[in-house]
Amino acid sequence: MRIISRATLLKFWRKYSDAEQPLKSWFDEARNANWHSPNELKKQYRNASIITNKRVVFNIKGNDYRLIVDVEYKIGIIFIVWVGTHKEYDKLNVKEIKYVKTN
């Protein structure tokens, strides 16, 4: 899968260094994946929460951090929508948060 954008993860793990290795692991696994449906994704990540056909939430570093992505299965692209602490995540409306392009 192609992932847009790694820069979002990099910015986050510079602030939360304990998230770096788990996020790098997720990135490598997702990049090497070839998911064609939410069901295929769930086979690899049983603890992922499928919010809609595109929106998925991953637990990172146990349950310390959350990663929200939109997956375009037909074209093989994952858009990183948001990454943050579990406490920050609890304040979000996961269905409403939008992908924001970063530089």
N, CA, C and O atoms as a printed pandas DataFrame, in Angstrom:
     atom_number atom_name residue_name chain_id  residue_number  x_coord  y_coord  z_coord
0              1         N          MET        A               1    0.859   -1.178    0.000
1              2        CA          MET        A               1    0.000    0.000    0.000
2              3         C          MET        A               1    0.906    1.244    0.000
3              4         O          MET        A               1    1.991    1.247    0.583
4              5         N          ARG        A               2    0.438    2.262   -0.652
5              6        CA          ARG        A               2    1.130    3.548   -0.608
6              7         C          ARG        A               2    0.552    4.326    0.571
7              8         O          ARG        A               2   -0.662    4.341    0.777
8              9         N          ILE        A               3    1.427    4.972    1.342
9             10        CA          ILE        A               3    0.970    5.675    2.545
10            11         C          ILE        A               3    1.260    7.162    2.410
11            12         O          ILE        A               3    2.384    7.565    2.111
12            13         N          ILE        A               4    0.234    7.967    2.634
13            14        CA          ILE        A               4    0.345    9.423    2.573
14            15         C          ILE        A               4   -0.112    9.972    3.917
15            16         O          ILE        A               4   -1.294    9.790    4.208
16            17         N          SER        A               5    0.611   10.568    4.705
17            18        CA          SER        A               5    1.978   10.971    4.537
18            19         C          SER        A               5    2.776   10.546    5.765
19            20         O          SER        A               5    2.341   10.725    6.902
20            21         N          ARG        A               6    3.935    9.988    5.513
21            22        CA          ARG        A               6    4.831    9.563    6.593
22            23         C          ARG        A               6    5.252   10.755    7.452
23            24         O          ARG        A               6    5.547   10.595    8.637
24            25         N          ALA        A               7    5.282   11.939    6.862
25            26        CA          ALA        A               7    5.682   13.144    7.598
26            27         C          ALA        A               7    4.810   13.374    8.829
27            28         O          ALA        A               7    5.296   13.873    9.844
28            29         N          THR        A               8    3.540   13.019    8.750
29            30        CA          THR        A               8    2.642   13.157    9.900
30            31         C          THR        A               8    3.118   12.285   11.051
31            32         O          THR        A               8    3.114   12.711   12.206
32            33         N          LEU        A               9    3.528   11.061   10.731
33            34        CA          LEU        A               9    4.036   10.156   11.764
34            35         C          LEU        A               9    5.353   10.662   12.325
35            36         O          LEU        A               9    5.562   10.648   13.538
36            37         N          LEU        A              10    6.238   11.108   11.450
37            38        CA          LEU        A              10    7.545   11.615   11.863
38            39         C          LEU        A              10    7.393   12.780   12.837
39            40         O          LEU        A              10    8.062   12.826   13.869
40            41         N          LYS        A              11    6.523   13.704   12.509
41            42        CA          LYS        A              11    6.272   14.856   13.383
42            43         C          LYS        A              11    5.779   14.388   14.754
43            44         O          LYS        A              11    6.182   14.925   15.786
44            45         N          PHE        A              12    4.909   13.387   14.749
45            46        CA          PHE        A              12    4.355   12.893   16.005
46            47         C          PHE        A              12    5.416   12.211   16.851
47            48         O          PHE        A              12    5.513   12.489   18.047
48            49         N          TRP        A              13    6.223   11.318   16.262
49            50        CA          TRP        A              13    7.186   10.602   17.087
50            51         C          TRP        A              13    8.357   11.467   17.514
51            52         O          TRP        A              13    9.098   11.081   18.418
52            53         N          ARG        A              14    8.548   12.618   16.900
53            54        CA          ARG        A              14    9.541   13.567   17.424
54            55         C          ARG        A              14    9.069   14.135   18.762
55            56         O          ARG        A              14    9.876   14.453   19.635
56            57         N          LYS        A              15    7.766   14.255   18.906
57            58        CA          LYS        A              15    7.190   14.751   20.161
58            59         C          LYS        A              15    7.030   13.628   21.186
59            60         O          LYS        A              15    7.253   13.838   22.379
60            61         N          TYR        A              16    6.645   12.437   20.724
61            62        CA          TYR        A              16    6.419   11.275   21.589
62            63         C          TYR        A              16    7.364   10.161   21.139
63            64         O          TYR        A              16    6.983    9.284   20.363
64            65         N          SER        A              17    8.597   10.208   21.635
65            66        CA          SER        A              17    9.639    9.291   21.151
66            67         C          SER        A              17    9.308    7.820   21.391
67            68         O          SER        A              17    9.774    6.958   20.645
68            69         N          ASP        A              18    8.515    7.518   22.413
69            70        CA          ASP        A              18    8.166    6.114   22.662
70            71         C          ASP        A              18    7.207    5.560   21.606
71            72         O          ASP        A              18    6.983    4.351   21.546
72            73         N          ALA        A              19    6.650    6.430   20.784
73            74        CA          ALA        A              19    5.763    5.987   19.704
74            75         C          ALA        A              19    6.530    5.695   18.413
75            76         O          ALA        A              19    5.969    5.126   17.476
76            77         N          GLU        A              20    7.803    6.078   18.356
77            78        CA          GLU        A              20    8.553    5.949   17.103
78            79         C          GLU        A              20    8.613    4.515   16.591
79            80         O          GLU        A              20    8.221    4.253   15.454
80            81         N          GLN        A              21    9.091    3.596   17.398
81            82        CA          GLN        A              21    9.250    2.226   16.906
82            83         C          GLN        A              21    7.914    1.564   16.570
83            84         O          GLN        A              21    7.811    0.918   15.527
84            85         N          PRO        A              22    6.881    1.700   17.416
85            86        CA          PRO        A              22    5.590    1.115   17.034
86            87         C          PRO        A              22    5.016    1.714   15.744
87            88         O          PRO        A              22    4.422    0.994   14.941
88            89         N          LEU        A              23    5.187    3.019   15.542
89            90        CA          LEU        A              23    4.687    3.637   14.312
90            91         C          LEU        A              23    5.500    3.199   13.095
91            92         O          LEU        A              23    4.943    2.985   12.019
92            93         N          LYS        A              24    6.812    3.065   13.265
93            94        CA          LYS        A              24    7.643    2.566   12.162
94            95         C          LYS        A              24    7.246    1.139   11.799
95            96         O          LYS        A              24    7.189    0.782   10.622
96            97         N          SER        A              25    6.975    0.334   12.809
97            98        CA          SER        A              25    6.547   -1.048   12.551
98            99         C          SER        A              25    5.223   -1.071   11.798
99           100         O          SER        A              25    5.069   -1.807   10.824
100          101         N          TRP        A              26    4.259   -0.252   12.257
101          102        CA          TRP        A              26    2.972   -0.180   11.564
102          103         C          TRP        A              26    3.183    0.265   10.119
103          104         O          TRP        A              26    2.616   -0.321    9.197
104          105         N          PHE        A              27    3.998    1.300    9.923
105          106        CA          PHE        A              27    4.244    1.835    8.585
106          107         C          PHE        A              27    4.803    0.755    7.660
107          108         O          PHE        A              27    4.328    0.586    6.537
108          109         N          ASP        A              28    5.806    0.031    8.134
109          110        CA          ASP        A              28    6.419   -1.022    7.314
110          111         C          ASP        A              28    5.420   -2.128    6.981
111          112         O          ASP        A              28    5.362   -2.599    5.845
112          113         N          GLU        A              29    4.639   -2.538    7.972
113          114        CA          GLU        A              29    3.642   -3.591    7.740
114          115         C          GLU        A              29    2.563   -3.130    6.760
115          116         O          GLU        A              29    2.173   -3.874    5.860
116          117         N          ALA        A              30    2.088   -1.902    6.941
117          118        CA          ALA        A              30    1.038   -1.379    6.062
118          119         C          ALA        A              30    1.568   -1.163    4.644
119          120         O          ALA        A              30    0.866   -1.428    3.668
120          121         N          ARG        A              31    2.787   -0.688    4.535
121          122        CA          ARG        A              31    3.380   -0.464    3.212
122          123         C          ARG        A              31    3.512   -1.778    2.439
123          124         O          ARG        A              31    3.344   -1.806    1.220
124          125         N          ASN        A              32    3.808   -2.852    3.147
125          126        CA          ASN        A              32    3.975   -4.159    2.508
126          127         C          ASN        A              32    2.663   -4.926    2.343
127          128         O          ASN        A              32    2.635   -5.994    1.732
128          129         N          ALA        A              33    1.588   -4.381    2.887
129          130        CA          ALA        A              33    0.280   -5.042    2.787
130          131         C          ALA        A              33   -0.331   -4.799    1.410
131          132         O          ALA        A              33    0.101   -3.925    0.658
132          133         N          ASN        A              34   -1.334   -5.589    1.110
133          134        CA          ASN        A              34   -2.081   -5.429   -0.139
134          135         C          ASN        A              34   -3.558   -5.705    0.148
135          136         O          ASN        A              34   -4.149   -6.643   -0.386
136          137         N          TRP        A              35   -4.135   -4.863    1.006
137          138        CA          TRP        A              35   -5.512   -5.056    1.423
138          139         C          TRP        A              35   -6.472   -4.635    0.315
139          140         O          TRP        A              35   -6.312   -3.574   -0.289
140          141         N          HIS        A              36   -7.459   -5.466    0.057
141          142        CA          HIS        A              36   -8.484   -5.151   -0.933
142          143         C          HIS        A              36   -9.844   -4.895   -0.289
143          144         O          HIS        A              36  -10.807   -4.552   -0.974
144          145         N          SER        A              37   -9.916   -5.066    1.037
145          146        CA          SER        A              37  -11.184   -4.864    1.739
146          147         C          SER        A              37  -10.910   -4.698    3.229
147          148         O          SER        A              37   -9.838   -5.064    3.711
148          149         N          PRO        A              38  -11.884   -4.141    3.964
149          150        CA          PRO        A              38  -11.737   -4.061    5.420
150          151         C          PRO        A              38  -11.539   -5.438    6.057
151          152         O          PRO        A              38  -10.819   -5.560    7.048
152          153         N          ASN        A              39  -12.166   -6.467    5.503
153          154        CA          ASN        A              39  -12.009   -7.817    6.056
154          155         C          ASN        A              39  -10.570   -8.302    5.969
155          156         O          ASN        A              39  -10.075   -8.938    6.900
156          157         N          GLU        A              40   -9.897   -8.015    4.874
157          158        CA          GLU        A              40   -8.492   -8.408    4.738
158          159         C          GLU        A              40   -7.625   -7.667    5.742
159          160         O          GLU        A              40   -6.711   -8.248    6.328
160          161         N          LEU        A              41   -7.909   -6.383    5.943
161          162        CA          LEU        A              41   -7.174   -5.603    6.935
162          163         C          LEU        A              41   -7.370   -6.202    8.325
163          164         O          LEU        A              41   -6.411   -6.345    9.083
164          165         N          LYS        A              42   -8.608   -6.551    8.657
165          166        CA          LYS        A              42   -8.914   -7.113    9.985
166          167         C          LYS        A              42   -8.221   -8.450   10.227
167          168         O          LYS        A              42   -7.925   -8.789   11.372
168          169         N          LYS        A              43   -7.960   -9.207    9.179
169          170        CA          LYS        A              43   -7.231  -10.465    9.348
170          171         C          LYS        A              43   -5.826  -10.213    9.867
171          172         O          LYS        A              43   -5.293  -11.012   10.637
172          173         N          GLN        A              44   -5.221   -9.103    9.448
173          174        CA          GLN        A              44   -3.869   -8.760    9.892
174          175         C          GLN        A              44   -3.890   -7.988   11.206
175          176         O          GLN        A              44   -3.030   -8.197   12.062
176          177         N          TYR        A              45   -4.859   -7.103   11.370
177          178        CA          TYR        A              45   -4.957   -6.260   12.567
178          179         C          TYR        A              45   -6.305   -6.501   13.232
179          180         O          TYR        A              45   -7.254   -5.749   13.011
180          181         N          ARG        A              46   -6.387   -7.534   14.034
181          182        CA          ARG        A              46   -7.653   -7.891   14.675
182          183         C          ARG        A              46   -8.174   -6.818   15.615
183          184         O          ARG        A              46   -9.383   -6.706   15.818
184          185         N          ASN        A              47   -7.267   -6.020   16.199
185          186        CA          ASN        A              47   -7.691   -4.983   17.135
186          187         C          ASN        A              47   -8.010   -3.653   16.461
187          188         O          ASN        A              47   -8.407   -2.701   17.132
188          189         N          ALA        A              48   -7.844   -3.579   15.153
189          190        CA          ALA        A              48   -8.204   -2.348   14.445
190          191         C          ALA        A              48   -9.717   -2.176   14.488
191          192         O          ALA        A              48  -10.470   -3.149   14.452
192          193         N          SER        A              49  -10.143   -0.926   14.565
193          194        CA          SER        A              49  -11.578   -0.622   14.557
194          195         C          SER        A              49  -11.961   -0.110   13.179
195          196         O          SER        A              49  -11.467    0.928   12.739
196          197         N          ILE        A              50  -12.832   -0.830   12.501
197          198        CA          ILE        A              50  -13.335   -0.403   11.203
198          199         C          ILE        A              50  -14.521    0.522   11.475
199          200         O          ILE        A              50  -15.569    0.068   11.935
200          201         N          ILE        A              51  -14.360    1.802   11.195
201          202        CA          ILE        A              51  -15.386    2.797   11.493
202          203         C          ILE        A              51  -16.362    2.919   10.321
203          204         O          ILE        A              51  -17.577    2.943   10.517
204          205         N          THR        A              52  -15.824    2.996    9.111
205          206        CA          THR        A              52  -16.612    3.000    7.875
206          207         C          THR        A              52  -15.869    2.106    6.881
207          208         O          THR        A              52  -14.862    1.493    7.238
208          209         N          ASN        A              53  -16.349    2.025    5.648
209          210        CA          ASN        A              53  -15.645    1.218    4.646
210          211         C          ASN        A              53  -14.223    1.706    4.393
211          212         O          ASN        A              53  -13.373    0.935    3.947
212          213         N          LYS        A              54  -13.960    2.977    4.675
213          214        CA          LYS        A              54  -12.624    3.539    4.472
214          215         C          LYS        A              54  -11.900    3.869    5.775
215          216         O          LYS        A              54  -10.679    3.726    5.850
216          217         N          ARG        A              55  -12.610    4.296    6.776
217          218        CA          ARG        A              55  -11.999    4.808    8.009
218          219         C          ARG        A              55  -11.650    3.674    8.957
219          220         O          ARG        A              55  -12.485    2.822    9.264
220          221         N          VAL        A              56  -10.384    3.675    9.424
221          222        CA          VAL        A              56   -9.890    2.639   10.330
222          223         C          VAL        A              56   -9.105    3.305   11.450
223          224         O          VAL        A              56   -8.389    4.279   11.218
224          225         N          VAL        A              57   -9.239    2.780   12.664
225          226        CA          VAL        A              57   -8.468    3.246   13.812
226          227         C          VAL        A              57   -7.585    2.100   14.289
227          228         O          VAL        A              57   -8.055    0.987   14.525
228          229         N          PHE        A              58   -6.288    2.398   14.426
229          230        CA          PHE        A              58   -5.321    1.429   14.926
230          231         C          PHE        A              58   -4.864    1.834   16.318
231          232         O          PHE        A              58   -4.648    3.015   16.589
232          233         N          ASN        A              59   -4.719    0.859   17.193
233          234        CA          ASN        A              59   -4.089    1.074   18.488
234          235         C          ASN        A              59   -2.587    0.986   18.270
235          236         O          ASN        A              59   -2.094    0.044   17.650
236          237         N          ILE        A              60   -1.871    1.967   18.782
237          238        CA          ILE        A              60   -0.417    2.007   18.646
238          239         C          ILE        A              60    0.199    1.962   20.037
239          240         O          ILE        A              60   -0.242    2.661   20.949
240          241         N          LYS        A              61    1.215    1.137   20.185
241          242        CA          LYS        A              61    1.903    0.939   21.473
242          243         C          LYS        A              61    0.878    0.533   22.531
243          244         O          LYS        A              61    0.633    1.237   23.511
244          245         N          GLY        A              62    0.306   -0.617   22.286
245          246        CA          GLY        A              62   -0.761   -1.075   23.176
246          247         C          GLY        A              62   -1.974   -0.212   22.927
247          248         O          GLY        A              62   -2.591   -0.285   21.865
248          249         N          ASN        A              63   -2.309    0.588   23.882
249          250        CA          ASN        A              63   -3.451    1.485   23.739
250          251         C          ASN        A              63   -3.058    2.915   24.079
251          252         O          ASN        A              63   -3.920    3.750   24.352
252          253         N          ASP        A              64   -1.734    3.204   24.063
253          254        CA          ASP        A              64   -1.265    4.544   24.422
254          255         C          ASP        A              64   -1.611    5.587   23.367
255          256         O          ASP        A              64   -1.937    6.729   23.693
256          257         N          TYR        A              65   -1.538    5.185   22.104
257          258        CA          TYR        A              65   -1.749    6.109   20.993
258          259         C          TYR        A              65   -2.764    5.527   20.020
259          260         O          TYR        A              65   -2.992    4.318   19.979
260          261         N          ARG        A              66   -3.365    6.413   19.243
261          262        CA          ARG        A              66   -4.324    5.995   18.227
262          263         C          ARG        A              66   -3.921    6.609   16.895
263          264         O          ARG        A              66   -3.443    7.741   16.826
264          265         N          LEU        A              67   -4.127    5.835   15.852
265          266        CA          LEU        A              67   -3.835    6.260   14.486
266          267         C          LEU        A              67   -5.106    6.095   13.664
267          268         O          LEU        A              67   -5.655    4.997   13.569
268          269         N          ILE        A              68   -5.572    7.191   13.069
269          270        CA          ILE        A              68   -6.764    7.165   12.231
270          271         C          ILE        A              68   -6.323    7.299   10.779
271          272         O          ILE        A              68   -5.573    8.209   10.426
272          273         N          VAL        A              69   -6.796    6.387    9.950
273          274        CA          VAL        A              69   -6.450    6.419    8.528
274          275         C          VAL        A              69   -7.701    6.226    7.680
275          276         O          VAL        A              69   -8.713    5.694    8.136
276          277         N          ASP        A              70   -7.601    6.671    6.445
277          278        CA          ASP        A              70   -8.592    6.348    5.425
278          279         C          ASP        A              70   -7.899    5.448    4.419
279          280         O          ASP        A              70   -6.820    5.780    3.928
280          281         N          VAL        A              71   -8.502    4.322    4.111
281          282        CA          VAL        A              71   -7.913    3.361    3.186
282          283         C          VAL        A              71   -8.729    3.344    1.897
283          284         O          VAL        A              71   -9.935    3.099    1.909
284          285         N          GLU        A              72   -8.055    3.605    0.802
285          286        CA          GLU        A              72   -8.651    3.490   -0.534
286          287         C          GLU        A              72   -8.209    2.138   -1.082
287          288         O          GLU        A              72   -7.174    2.031   -1.739
288          289         N          TYR        A              73   -8.997    1.122   -0.807
289          290        CA          TYR        A              73   -8.622   -0.253   -1.129
290          291         C          TYR        A              73   -8.423   -0.472   -2.629
291          292         O          TYR        A              73   -7.497   -1.177   -3.030
292          293         N          LYS        A              74   -9.273    0.119   -3.455
293          294        CA          LYS        A              74   -9.209   -0.119   -4.903
294          295         C          LYS        A              74   -7.925    0.400   -5.535
295          296         O          LYS        A              74   -7.437   -0.171   -6.510
296          297         N          ILE        A              75   -7.373    1.481   -4.984
297          298        CA          ILE        A              75   -6.158    2.052   -5.570
298          299         C          ILE        A              75   -4.928    1.843   -4.696
299          300         O          ILE        A              75   -3.832    2.275   -5.056
300          301         N          GLY        A              76   -5.098    1.187   -3.554
301          302        CA          GLY        A              76   -3.965    0.825   -2.713
302          303         C          GLY        A              76   -3.289    1.978   -2.006
303          304         O          GLY        A              76   -2.063    2.006   -1.895
304          305         N          ILE        A              77   -4.075    2.936   -1.523
305          306        CA          ILE        A              77   -3.511    4.094   -0.824
306          307         C          ILE        A              77   -4.120    4.217    0.567
307          308         O          ILE        A              77   -5.325    4.052    0.758
308          309         N          ILE        A              78   -3.247    4.513    1.537
309          310        CA          ILE        A              78   -3.663    4.804    2.911
310          311         C          ILE        A              78   -3.351    6.269    3.183
311          312         O          ILE        A              78   -2.212    6.704    3.018
312          313         N          PHE        A              79   -4.353    7.026    3.598
313          314        CA          PHE        A              79   -4.159    8.415    3.992
314          315         C          PHE        A              79   -4.138    8.481    5.515
315          316         O          PHE        A              79   -5.096    8.073    6.172
316          317         N          ILE        A              80   -3.055    8.993    6.069
317          318        CA          ILE        A              80   -2.998    9.181    7.517
318          319         C          ILE        A              80   -3.814   10.426    7.840
319          320         O          ILE        A              80   -3.477   11.534    7.423
320          321         N          VAL        A              81   -4.876   10.225    8.579
321          322        CA          VAL        A              81   -5.796   11.308    8.909
322          323         C          VAL        A              81   -5.377   11.991   10.202
323          324         O          VAL        A              81   -5.393   13.218   10.292
324          325         N          TRP        A              82   -5.002   11.199   11.205
325          326        CA          TRP        A              82   -4.710   11.761   12.525
326          327         C          TRP        A              82   -3.933   10.743   13.333
327          328         O          TRP        A              82   -4.152    9.539   13.202
328          329         N          VAL        A              83   -3.020   11.227   14.174
329          330        CA          VAL        A              83   -2.342   10.388   15.158
330          331         C          VAL        A              83   -2.245   11.202   16.442
331          332         O          VAL        A              83   -1.952   12.397   16.409
332          333         N          GLY        A              84   -2.491   10.546   17.571
333          334        CA          GLY        A              84   -2.445   11.259   18.838
334          335         C          GLY        A              84   -2.545   10.311   20.012
335          336         O          GLY        A              84   -2.567    9.091   19.855
336          337         N          THR        A              85   -2.604   10.901   21.189
337          338        CA          THR        A              85   -2.712   10.099   22.403
338          339         C          THR        A              85   -4.134    9.565   22.534
339          340         O          THR        A              85   -5.069   10.064   21.907
340          341         N          HIS        A              86   -4.267    8.555   23.353
341          342        CA          HIS        A              86   -5.600    7.990   23.592
342          343         C          HIS        A              86   -6.508    9.056   24.209
343          344         O          HIS        A              86   -7.689    9.139   23.872
344          345         N          LYS        A              87   -5.960    9.863   25.104
345          346        CA          LYS        A              87   -6.749   10.918   25.754
346          347         C          LYS        A              87   -7.266   11.926   24.719
347          348         O          LYS        A              87   -8.422   12.343   24.777
348          349         N          GLU        A              88   -6.403   12.313   23.774
349          350        CA          GLU        A              88   -6.826   13.234   22.710
350          351         C          GLU        A              88   -7.876   12.577   21.813
351          352         O          GLU        A              88   -8.842   13.215   21.393
352          353         N          TYR        A              89   -7.669   11.308   21.533
353          354        CA          TYR        A              89   -8.585   10.548   20.677
354          355         C          TYR        A              89   -9.995   10.526   21.263
355          356         O          TYR        A              89  -10.982   10.632   20.534
356          357         N          ASP        A              90  -10.081   10.387   22.580
357          358        CA          ASP        A              90  -11.385   10.312   23.239
358          359         C          ASP        A              90  -12.229   11.572   23.029
359          360         O          ASP        A              90  -13.448   11.530   23.197
360          361         N          LYS        A              91  -11.596   12.689   22.663
361          362        CA          LYS        A              91  -12.302   13.952   22.453
362          363         C          LYS        A              91  -12.764   14.138   21.004
363          364         O          LYS        A              91  -13.468   15.100   20.696
364          365         N          LEU        A              92  -12.369   13.220   20.118
365          366        CA          LEU        A              92  -12.662   13.359   18.691
366          367         C          LEU        A              92  -13.968   12.691   18.294
367          368         O          LEU        A              92  -14.445   11.765   18.951
368          369         N          ASN        A              93  -14.526   13.184   17.211
369          370        CA          ASN        A              93  -15.581   12.465   16.510
370          371         C          ASN        A              93  -14.872   11.788   15.341
371          372         O          ASN        A              93  -14.584   12.426   14.328
372          373         N          VAL        A              94  -14.598   10.521   15.481
373          374        CA          VAL        A              94  -13.763    9.786   14.535
374          375         C          VAL        A              94  -14.331    9.814   13.119
375          376         O          VAL        A              94  -13.570    9.833   12.151
376          377         N          LYS        A              95  -15.635    9.817   12.987
377          378        CA          LYS        A              95  -16.249    9.826   11.655
378          379         C          LYS        A              95  -16.132   11.182   10.970
379          380         O          LYS        A              95  -16.175   11.261    9.742
380          381         N          GLU        A              96  -15.984   12.247   11.750
381          382        CA          GLU        A              96  -16.012   13.598   11.195
382          383         C          GLU        A              96  -14.637   14.187   10.906
383          384         O          GLU        A              96  -14.523   15.078   10.065
384          385         N          ILE        A              97  -13.597   13.719   11.574
385          386        CA          ILE        A              97  -12.271   14.304   11.387
386          387         C          ILE        A              97  -11.826   14.104    9.942
387          388         O          ILE        A              97  -12.034   13.037    9.365
388          389         N          LYS        A              98  -11.215   15.131    9.362
389          390        CA          LYS        A              98  -10.846   15.112    7.946
390          391         C          LYS        A              98   -9.336   14.992    7.776
391          392         O          LYS        A              98   -8.555   15.409    8.632
392          393         N          TYR        A              99   -8.955   14.413    6.656
393          394        CA          TYR        A              99   -7.551   14.336    6.268
394          395         C          TYR        A              99   -7.065   15.743    5.964
395          396         O          TYR        A              99   -7.713   16.486    5.226
396          397         N          VAL        A             100   -5.912   16.111    6.539
397          398        CA          VAL        A             100   -5.328   17.425    6.299
398          399         C          VAL        A             100   -3.952   17.226    5.692
399          400         O          VAL        A             100   -3.111   16.534    6.265
400          401         N          LYS        A             101   -3.720   17.828    4.537
401          402        CA          LYS        A             101   -2.425   17.716    3.871
402          403         C          LYS        A             101   -1.373   18.440    4.697
403          404         O          LYS        A             101   -1.575   19.580    5.116
404          405         N          THR        A             102   -0.228   17.758    4.931
405          406        CA          THR        A             102    0.875   18.382    5.658
406          407         C          THR        A             102    2.018   18.641    4.699
407          408         O          THR        A             102    2.140   17.982    3.666
408          409         N          ASN        A             103    2.850   19.601    5.047
409          410        CA          ASN        A             103    4.027   19.910    4.212
410          411         C          ASN        A             103    5.219   19.123    4.667
411          412         O          ASN        A             103    6.298   19.248    4.089
